[in-house]
Amino acid sequence: ENSGTISALDAKIARLRRDIKRVGDESQRVYTENMKKWKAEEDARNTQFDEEMAKKKETLTKLQAEFEDKSDTNFTNERKEHNRKYKREAALEDLIQKYDSEIYELH
């Protein structure tokens, strides 16, 4: 009677040990698969990020070059405009002085 109970308990223990091993093996397999999947997703995100950063860097370089080109042009245009205004003001100042001297001579 005791030997039957002991052998039933031994069988139950052996079955539980097999179940524990199976669950542990399954958990390890799922963990390994998930780690591979997460690593692949991370690599894909990093690749996408690097590509986007390269595009943005290229765009920034183009914009900087365009800015440099335009800044020279804008500076030249501003200087021309300033010179035109200055010459206009100088001519006006000459006319005013001429007018003042003529008025002074008349009186």
C-alpha positions in Angstrom: 0.0 0.0 0.0 2.7 2.5 0.9 4.8 1.4 -2.0 1.9 2.2 -4.4 1.5 5.6 -2.8 5.2 6.3 -2.9 5.5 5.2 -6.6 2.4 7.4 -7.4 4.1 10.4 -5.7 7.4 9.6 -7.5 5.6 9.6 -10.8 3.8 12.9 -9.9 7.2 14.4 -8.9 8.8 13.2 -12.2 5.9 14.6 -14.2 6.1 17.9 -12.3 9.9 18.1 -13.0 9.3 17.4 -16.7 6.6 20.2 -16.7 9.0 22.6 -15.0 11.7 21.8 -17.5 9.3 22.2 -20.4 8.0 25.5 -19.1 11.6 26.7 -18.5 12.7 25.6 -21.9 9.7 27.3 -23.5 10.3 30.5 -21.5 13.9 30.5 -22.6 12.9 30.0 -26.3 10.4 32.8 -26.1 12.9 35.1 -24.4 15.5 34.4 -27.0 13.1 35.0 -29.9 11.9 38.3 -28.3 15.5 39.4 -27.8 16.3 38.7 -31.4 13.1 40.5 -32.5 13.8 43.5 -30.3 17.4 43.7 -31.5 16.3 43.6 -35.1 13.7 46.4 -34.4 16.3 48.5 -32.6 18.7 48.0 -35.5 16.0 49.1 -37.9 15.2 52.2 -35.8 18.9 53.1 -35.6 19.3 52.7 -39.3 16.3 54.8 -40.0 17.5 57.4 -37.6 21.0 57.5 -39.2 19.4 57.9 -42.7 17.2 60.7 -41.5 20.1 62.4 -39.8 22.2 62.1 -43.0 19.4 63.6 -45.0 19.0 66.5 -42.5 22.8 67.0 -42.5 22.8 67.2 -46.3 19.9 69.6 -46.3 21.6 71.7 -43.6 24.8 71.8 -45.7 22.9 72.9 -48.8 21.1 75.6 -46.8 24.3 76.8 -45.3 25.9 77.1 -48.7 22.8 78.8 -50.1 22.9 81.2 -47.1 26.5 82.0 -47.7 25.9 82.7 -51.4 22.8 84.8 -50.6 24.5 86.7 -47.8 27.2 87.9 -50.1 24.6 88.9 -52.7 22.4 90.5 -50.0 25.4 92.4 -48.6 26.4 93.7 -52.0 22.8 94.7 -52.8 22.5 96.5 -49.4 25.8 98.3 -50.0 24.6 99.4 -53.4 21.3 100.7 -52.0 23.2 102.5 -49.2 25.5 104.1 -51.8 22.5 105.2 -53.9 20.8 106.7 -50.9 24.0 108.4 -49.7 24.6 109.9 -53.2 21.0 111.0 -53.3 21.4 112.6 -49.9 24.7 114.2 -50.9 23.2 115.6 -54.1 20.2 116.9 -52.1 22.6 118.5 -49.6 24.5 120.2 -52.4 21.3 121.6 -53.8 20.3 122.9 -50.4 23.7 124.5 -49.9 23.5 126.0 -53.4 19.9 127.3 -52.7 21.1 128.7 -49.3 24.0 130.5 -50.9 21.8 131.9 -53.7 19.2 133.1 -51.2 22.0 134.7 -49.1 23.4 136.4 -52.2 20.0 137.8 -53.1 19.5 139.4 -49.7 
